């Protein structure tokens, strides 16, 4: 068990998030350990292209308007809680 670098909940199971998506050249770049809900939320809200352009640091992720609302909510949830994350309607339209 670990600490999520985004929501800062602990102890949580974490996954490795490439701050620059692998398909955009981030395979060997910086990574962050994120809890599963935070990691899924990032990819539900944004395409890899959007992430590569403006969300390549933990600070940028924390300051993002849509993500910060999610973070405010998730911080109040127990670390053991896993929830369903749905793609935003905006993200669905971008496909």
ABEGO torsion letter per residue (X at the ends): XBBBAAAGBOBBBBBBBBABBAAAGAAABBBBBBBAAAAAAAAAABBAAAAAAABABAAAAAABAAAAAAAAAAAABBAABBBBBBBBAAAAAAX
